Amino acid sequence: MDKKYIFLMLAFLGLLFVLSIFSLTVGTSNIPFYQILQYLLTGTTGTELTDTILFKIRILRTLGAIVAGFGISTAGILMQSYFRNPLADPYLMGVSNGATLGVVLYGFTSVLLWSNLPKSSMGMILSAYVGSIIVMSVISTIAKFSRQTSTLLISGIMIGAITSGITTMLIYTGDMLGDDNSKLSHFFSWGMGSVSNLTVDYLIIMAVIVIPLIFLILILLSKKLDANILGDNYAKSVGLNVKSFKRVLISLSCMLTATIVAFTGPIAFIGMFTPIISKIICGTSKHSKIIPMSASLGAIFLLIADIIARPSVIIPHGTSTLPLLCPLSIMGAPIAIYVYTKSKQFRM
């Protein structure tokens, strides 16, 4: 493997490590670096409150952002390969909103049954998966009739808007019908992306599903993804069953997206711009290089977005956490505009 690529990967992993440590220090209460080091070495800072903040909030947010960044970047690569379109992204294509609707529908059952919100992690993931698959199927059908970037993008945005509207209606209805234990209002902030409400159990489940899937995709699908990008005829000429392979791409992309959305809400733009930046940096479209690079960049960008979103980081004396959609939109939208205007240059 080329030395330049190894150097870049080590540099980005080093940056990710530095950002992870920095992430543990900043928030409403800043924690000095020496206390972070003490906690990592001994398991305690000597102060119970600081230990609680680190273990129950900062570490979960940091690791959650890293895992979600890994997963949503890889989902974006699979989606771009499926549509052969550099703007294909779980958020822009409405797939994330479909997954969000699935989770809210799962929560809405508790309102109808007049019981506490369901807590089954697998129930949330499966609901998100069904929602994402339905939206992905609709977008795939549209793609068969039109390969134009503008048509595909507008269709995805419109379908995302429809699912978002239904989600909002369900949340309002749930709040009117439900009791205090079955309110759905907390889905508003979650519906714009957040890693602030992760629990240890949620993080473990997300990591156990996402990380092995990424390794399997890297090891088993890299060469097939390379062949697929060169067109159906070339893919068939090297023995790839295109229809079957595309079904695998849909399934894996939706599985990664659903698992992340179930616990963090939709993560915007990361799946679109990290593969693009990775291709520019690496100077190649080989997925054996693009997947690790994109995953690293996804974790870095999402970690930066989460740090920016924290109380008191951007807004002095703030007490509310910004949704991740705010910083991610500021980072991602200009890249989306640039890629769209230069679509011939970035054609898959």
C-alpha positions as CSV (number, residue, x, y, z in Angstrom):
1,M,0.0,0.0,0.0
2,D,1.3,3.4,-0.9
3,K,3.2,5.4,1.7
4,K,1.4,8.6,1.1
5,Y,-1.9,6.9,1.9
6,I,-0.6,5.2,5.1
7,F,0.8,8.6,6.2
8,L,-2.6,10.3,5.6
9,M,-4.5,7.6,7.4
10,L,-2.1,7.8,10.4
11,A,-2.5,11.6,10.4
12,F,-6.3,11.5,10.4
13,L,-6.4,8.8,13.1
14,G,-4.0,11.0,15.1
15,L,-6.4,13.9,14.6
16,L,-9.3,11.8,15.6
17,F,-7.5,10.8,18.8
18,V,-6.7,14.4,19.7
19,L,-10.3,15.5,19.0
20,S,-11.6,12.6,21.2
21,I,-9.5,13.8,24.1
22,F,-10.6,17.4,23.5
23,S,-14.2,16.2,23.3
24,L,-13.9,14.9,26.9
25,T,-12.8,18.3,28.1
26,V,-15.4,20.7,26.7
27,G,-19.0,21.4,27.6
28,T,-21.0,23.2,30.2
29,S,-18.3,22.3,32.7
30,N,-14.8,22.3,31.3
31,I,-12.6,19.5,32.6
32,P,-8.8,20.1,32.7
33,F,-6.6,17.8,30.6
34,Y,-4.7,16.4,33.6
35,Q,-8.0,15.2,35.1
36,I,-8.9,13.5,31.8
37,L,-5.5,11.8,31.9
38,Q,-5.9,10.8,35.5
39,Y,-9.3,9.3,34.8
40,L,-8.0,7.3,31.8
41,L,-5.1,5.9,33.8
42,T,-6.8,5.3,37.2
43,G,-10.5,5.2,36.5
44,T,-11.3,8.3,38.6
45,T,-10.5,12.0,38.7
46,G,-10.9,12.0,42.5
47,T,-14.2,14.0,42.2
48,E,-17.5,12.0,42.0
49,L,-19.3,14.7,39.9
50,T,-16.5,14.9,37.4
51,D,-16.4,11.1,37.1
52,T,-20.1,11.0,36.5
53,I,-19.9,13.7,33.8
54,L,-17.1,11.9,32.0
55,F,-18.6,8.4,32.2
56,K,-22.3,9.1,31.6
57,I,-22.0,12.0,29.2
58,R,-18.7,12.9,27.6
59,I,-17.3,9.4,26.9
60,L,-20.7,8.2,25.5
61,R,-21.0,11.2,23.3
62,T,-17.5,10.9,22.0
63,L,-17.6,7.2,21.2
64,G,-21.1,7.5,19.9
65,A,-20.1,10.3,17.4
66,I,-17.1,8.1,16.3
67,V,-19.2,5.0,15.7
68,A,-22.0,6.9,14.0
69,G,-19.5,8.8,11.8
70,F,-17.9,5.5,10.8
71,G,-21.3,4.0,9.9
72,I,-23.0,6.8,8.1
73,S,-19.9,7.5,5.9
74,T,-19.9,3.9,4.8
75,A,-23.6,3.9,4.2
76,G,-23.0,7.0,2.0
77,I,-20.4,5.1,0.0
78,L,-22.7,2.2,-0.6
79,M,-25.5,4.5,-1.7
80,Q,-23.3,6.5,-4.1
81,S,-22.2,3.2,-5.6
82,Y,-25.8,2.0,-6.0
83,F,-27.0,5.2,-7.7
84,R,-23.6,6.0,-9.3
85,N,-24.2,9.5,-8.1
86,P,-21.9,11.6,-5.8
87,L,-24.8,13.4,-4.2
88,A,-26.5,10.2,-3.0
89,D,-26.6,10.3,0.7
90,P,-28.9,8.7,3.4
91,Y,-30.0,12.2,4.5
92,L,-30.5,13.9,1.1
93,M,-32.2,10.8,-0.4
94,G,-34.7,10.8,2.4
95,V,-33.6,7.4,3.7
96,S,-32.7,8.8,7.1
97,N,-36.1,10.5,7.4
98,G,-37.7,7.1,6.5
99,A,-35.8,5.5,9.3
100,T,-36.8,8.3,11.7
101,L,-40.5,7.8,10.8
102,G,-40.1,4.1,11.5
103,V,-38.7,4.8,15.0
104,V,-41.5,7.4,15.7
105,L,-44.2,4.9,14.6
106,Y,-42.7,2.4,16.9
107,G,-42.9,4.9,19.7
108,F,-46.4,5.9,18.7
109,T,-47.7,2.4,19.5
110,S,-47.2,3.1,23.2
111,V,-49.5,6.1,22.9
112,L,-52.2,3.9,21.3
113,L,-51.7,1.3,23.9
114,W,-51.6,3.8,26.8
115,S,-48.3,2.4,28.1
116,N,-44.8,3.5,28.5
117,L,-42.6,4.0,25.4
118,P,-41.2,0.7,24.1
119,K,-37.5,0.3,25.2
120,S,-36.5,-2.6,22.9
121,S,-33.4,-1.6,21.0
122,M,-33.9,-4.2,18.4
123,G,-37.5,-3.0,18.0
124,M,-36.2,0.5,17.3
125,I,-33.6,-0.7,14.8
126,L,-36.0,-3.0,12.9
127,S,-38.6,-0.2,12.7
128,A,-35.9,2.2,11.4
129,Y,-34.8,-0.5,8.9
130,V,-38.3,-1.0,7.6
131,G,-38.8,2.8,7.2
132,S,-35.5,3.2,5.4
133,I,-36.1,0.2,3.1
134,I,-39.5,1.6,2.0
135,V,-38.0,5.0,1.1
136,M,-35.0,3.4,-0.6
137,S,-37.3,1.3,-2.7
138,V,-39.3,4.3,-3.8
139,I,-36.1,6.3,-4.7
140,S,-34.7,3.2,-6.6
141,T,-37.9,3.0,-8.6
142,I,-37.6,6.7,-9.5
143,A,-33.9,6.2,-10.5
144,K,-34.9,3.6,-13.0
145,F,-36.9,6.2,-14.9
146,S,-34.5,9.1,-14.6
147,R,-30.7,9.1,-14.1
148,Q,-30.5,12.9,-13.9
149,T,-28.9,14.1,-10.7
150,S,-31.4,16.9,-10.3
151,T,-34.4,14.6,-10.6
152,L,-33.0,12.1,-8.1
153,L,-31.9,14.8,-5.6
154,I,-35.3,16.6,-5.7
155,S,-37.2,13.4,-5.4
156,G,-35.2,12.4,-2.4
157,I,-35.7,15.8,-0.7
158,M,-39.4,15.7,-1.4
159,I,-39.8,12.2,-0.1
160,G,-37.8,13.2,2.9
161,A,-40.1,16.2,3.4
162,I,-43.2,13.9,3.2
163,T,-41.8,11.5,5.8
164,S,-40.7,14.4,8.0
165,G,-44.2,15.9,7.8
166,I,-45.8,12.6,8.8
167,T,-43.3,12.2,11.7
168,T,-44.1,15.7,13.0
169,M,-47.9,15.0,12.9
170,L,-47.3,11.8,14.8
171,I,-45.3,13.5,17.5
172,Y,-47.9,16.2,18.0
173,T,-50.7,13.7,18.0
174,G,-48.8,11.5,20.5
175,D,-48.4,14.5,22.8
176,M,-52.1,15.2,22.7
177,L,-53.2,11.7,23.2
178,G,-50.6,10.3,25.5
179,D,-50.0,10.7,29.2
180,D,-46.7,12.1,30.7
181,N,-45.0,8.7,30.3
182,S,-45.8,8.3,26.7
183,K,-45.0,11.8,25.3
184,L,-43.2,11.9,22.0
185,S,-41.9,15.5,22.2
186,H,-38.4,14.4,22.9
187,F,-38.3,13.1,19.3
188,F,-38.1,16.8,18.1
189,S,-34.5,17.3,19.1
190,W,-33.6,13.7,18.3
191,G,-35.1,14.1,14.9
192,M,-32.4,16.7,14.0
193,G,-29.6,14.5,15.1
194,S,-28.0,14.1,18.5
195,V,-25.6,11.9,20.3
196,S,-26.4,13.4,23.7
197,N,-28.9,10.8,24.8
198,L,-26.9,7.7,24.2
199,T,-26.7,5.1,26.9
200,V,-24.1,2.4,27.4
201,D,-26.4,-0.3,26.1
202,Y,-27.3,1.8,23.0
203,L,-23.7,2.5,22.3
204,I,-22.7,-1.2,22.6
205,I,-25.5,-2.3,20.3
206,M,-24.6,0.3,17.7
207,A,-20.9,-0.5,17.8
208,V,-21.5,-4.3,17.7
209,I,-23.6,-3.9,14.5
210,V,-21.9,-1.1,12.7
211,I,-18.1,-1.9,13.1
212,P,-18.3,-5.6,12.0
213,L,-20.4,-4.5,9.0
214,I,-17.8,-2.0,7.9
215,F,-15.0,-4.6,8.1
216,L,-17.1,-7.1,6.1
217,I,-17.9,-4.4,3.5
218,L,-14.2,-3.5,3.3
219,I,-13.0,-7.1,3.0
220,L,-15.7,-8.7,0.9
221,L,-17.1,-5.9,-1.3
222,S,-14.3,-3.4,-2.1
223,K,-13.4,-5.0,-5.5
224,K,-17.1,-5.5,-6.4
225,L,-17.8,-1.8,-5.6
226,D,-14.9,-0.9,-7.9
227,A,-16.3,-2.9,-10.7
228,N,-19.9,-1.7,-10.1
229,I,-18.8,2.0,-10.4
230,L,-17.5,1.3,-13.9
231,G,-21.0,0.4,-15.2
232,D,-23.3,-2.6,-15.5
233,N,-21.6,-4.0,-18.6
234,Y,-18.1,-4.0,-17.1
235,A,-19.4,-5.4,-13.8
236,K,-21.1,-8.3,-15.7
237,S,-18.0,-8.9,-17.8
238,V,-16.0,-9.6,-14.6
239,G,-18.7,-12.0,-13.3
240,L,-20.7,-9.7,-11.0
241,N,-24.4,-10.4,-10.6
242,V,-25.4,-6.8,-10.8
243,K,-29.0,-7.2,-9.6
244,S,-28.1,-9.3,-6.7
245,F,-25.2,-7.0,-5.8
246,K,-27.4,-4.0,-5.8
247,R,-29.9,-5.7,-3.5
248,V,-26.9,-6.3,-1.1
249,L,-26.0,-2.6,-1.4
250,I,-29.5,-1.5,-0.5
251,S,-29.7,-3.9,2.4
252,L,-26.4,-2.9,3.9
253,S,-26.8,0.8,3.4
254,C,-30.2,0.7,5.1
255,M,-28.9,-1.5,7.9
256,L,-26.1,0.9,8.7
257,T,-28.4,4.0,8.4
258,A,-31.2,2.4,10.5
259,T,-28.9,1.3,13.3
260,I,-27.5,4.8,13.6
261,V,-30.7,6.7,13.2
262,A,-32.5,4.5,15.8
263,F,-30.2,5.9,18.5
264,T,-28.9,9.3,17.2
265,G,-31.6,10.5,14.8
266,P,-30.7,11.4,11.2
267,I,-27.1,12.5,10.6
268,A,-27.1,15.0,7.8
269,F,-24.5,15.3,4.9
270,I,-21.7,13.2,6.4
271,G,-22.5,10.3,4.1
272,M,-22.4,12.6,1.1
273,F,-19.2,14.7,1.6
274,T,-16.8,12.3,3.3
275,P,-16.6,9.9,0.3
276,I,-16.0,12.9,-2.0
277,I,-13.3,14.4,0.1
278,S,-11.7,11.0,0.5
279,K,-11.5,10.5,-3.3
280,I,-9.9,13.9,-3.7
281,I,-7.4,13.3,-0.9
282,C,-6.5,9.7,-2.1
283,G,-6.6,10.6,-5.8
284,T,-8.3,7.3,-6.5
285,S,-11.8,5.7,-6.4
286,K,-10.5,2.3,-5.1
287,H,-12.8,1.4,-2.2
288,S,-10.1,-0.5,-0.3
289,K,-8.7,3.0,0.3
290,I,-11.8,5.1,0.2
291,I,-13.8,3.2,2.9
292,P,-11.2,3.5,5.7
293,M,-10.4,7.1,4.8
294,S,-14.1,8.1,4.6
295,A,-14.9,6.4,7.9
296,S,-12.1,8.3,9.6
297,L,-13.3,11.6,8.1
298,G,-16.9,10.8,9.1
299,A,-15.9,10.3,12.7
300,I,-13.7,13.5,12.7
301,F,-16.5,15.7,11.2
302,L,-19.2,14.3,13.4
303,L,-17.0,14.7,16.5
304,I,-16.4,18.3,15.5
305,A,-20.1,18.9,14.9
306,D,-20.9,17.4,18.3
307,I,-18.4,19.6,20.1
308,I,-19.8,22.7,18.3
309,A,-23.3,21.7,19.3
310,R,-22.6,21.5,23.0
311,P,-23.8,24.2,25.5
312,S,-21.4,27.1,26.1
313,V,-19.1,26.1,23.3
314,I,-20.4,28.5,20.6
315,I,-23.1,30.3,22.5
316,P,-21.7,31.8,25.7
317,H,-23.5,30.6,28.8
318,G,-25.8,28.5,26.7
319,T,-27.7,25.7,28.4
320,S,-29.3,23.9,25.5
321,T,-27.6,21.5,23.1
322,L,-27.8,22.4,19.4
323,P,-29.1,19.7,17.1
324,L,-26.3,18.2,14.9
325,L,-28.2,19.3,11.9
326,C,-27.0,22.9,12.5
327,P,-23.2,22.5,12.2
328,L,-23.5,19.6,9.7
329,S,-25.6,21.7,7.4
330,I,-23.1,24.5,7.5
331,M,-20.3,22.1,6.7
332,G,-22.2,19.9,4.2
333,A,-24.5,22.2,2.2
334,P,-21.6,24.2,0.5
335,I,-20.0,20.9,-0.6
336,A,-23.3,19.7,-2.0
337,I,-23.7,22.9,-4.0
338,Y,-20.2,22.7,-5.3
339,V,-20.5,19.0,-6.3
340,Y,-23.9,19.7,-8.0
341,T,-22.4,22.6,-10.1
342,K,-19.4,20.5,-11.0
343,S,-21.4,17.2,-11.4
344,K,-19.5,16.2,-14.6
345,Q,-16.2,16.4,-12.8
346,F,-17.5,14.2,-10.0
347,R,-19.6,11.8,-12.1
348,M,-19.4,8.2,-10.7
